[in-house]
C-alpha cells in the first residue's frame, strides 16, 4: 500500500495526504468518538484529482471509505487499517449562485451552514436544516439523504438537489449538473447516489435548489395532554397554517423532563407535567399577518383542549431557547451514558402504541436500569428513540436493537428515517426491505462498483 500512497501523493500533494497521528485523531462517529483506523486519508482538491485517485485505487483493488463532515451516527465512516479514506474537506467552495434561476452550485465539502449563509446573502434560503449544520457537509447530506426539521414543508435532501457530479469506483466522472426543475430526458441518474452512503459513487459537486427567503418566523412551544390531542393539533396546524407550517416537532414527557432537569443548562419553558410537548414553527413573508394567524391557531387549540399551555417566542433569542431544548444532543449523551440511539419512522397513527409497547418490553427486560427518551419530527413520521440500560456491553446493545427494530415490523416501519444504514443497521435491513428489493440493491452495487471498493460493508453485507 505504501507504493500506492506515494503515487496518490504525487496527485494530491504532500498536504493532501494524512498519515499516522493525523489519521488517528479523527473521530469517525459523532456518538462514540471512535478514532479513524485507516492507513491514510487522501484529500483531493478537485474532481479531476479524485478521478485520478480512484483510477489508481481501482487498478490496485484498494477499498476506499468516503468522509464528509463526520457527523454521522451509524458507523458509515468507519475504515479498517487496510482501507484508505477519501475526504472531501478541501473541496469546499461555493462555485456559482443563480438568483434568477434559484440555484447554487457547490463542491461536496462545503458545510450546510455555509450554504445557508450564502443563500441568505441574496435574500434566499436553502431549505435543509439540522442541528449539525455547522459541521455536516453537502456531500454527506446527499449521501445520506438527510432530513432535519423542515421536511414537513420542503422535503428531504433529495428534493433540494437538481444536479450532481459523481466519481465512480474506476475513476469515471459522471457529470449531470442539471439546473432545471424539469428534465425528463431519460433516467434521473442522480437519484441513484442520493441516500447510497458512498457505496455507488463519490459525490464531488452539486446543483442545489434555493427557495425565497421567509423573513417572518413564528415559533411556539406547547404542552399537549394526550397523543390523540397531539395528532389533532398536527392536523389543525397543517390545515390552518398550510402555506407556512415549516416544523412540527414532538417531545415525549421523558425527553422534556430530562432536558429541563436541575442537572442541565436548559430552563423549563413550561411545567413538566404534560404527557407531550410540541414545537410549532411557521415561515412567512408578512410578520404582522403571520403572527395574527399563528396566535389564532394557538387560541383555537386551547379552546379545543388540544394544548394546555403555550410559550410564544417574541425574539430570536427566545426562539433559539426553544429549539435548544430539542437540538441539544450533547446533554442526552452525557445524561444517558451508555446511550443507544435509534432513528426510525412509522405511520403517525401507530406511534403511541409502538412507544408504549416498546417501553413495556424494555422495562420487562431491565426493570431497574432502563430509561427511554423519545422525540422527533412528528409531522413526517420520524422518531428518535434513545435508550440506556446502564449496560454498555455489545450483548445489551444487541438486545435493545432487536426490541426497537423488531417492534417496527407489524407497522411496516423503517429502521432508518434519516440517518442512513451504515454498519450499525445493516443486519436489520431485512426488516424494512423485501428480499426482492435487497437483491436489486445488490445487483445495482455490483454494476456500479464491481470490485466492491466503495465504502465496503456498508448498507449491504
Helices and strands as residue ranges (DSSP letters): H 2-12, G 14-16, E 17-18, H 21-24, E 40-42, H 47-59, E 64-67, E 84-87, E 94-98, E 103-107, H 112-121, E 124-125, H 138-144, H 151-154, G 157-160, E 161-167, E 173-176, H 190-193, E 202-209, E 211-212, E 216-224, H 227-240, E 245-252, H 253-259, E 276-284, H 287-303, E 309-312, H 316-327, H 329-335, E 340-345, G 348-350, H 351-365, E 371-377, G 378-380, E 382-388, H 394-406, G 409-411, G 426-431, H 435-448
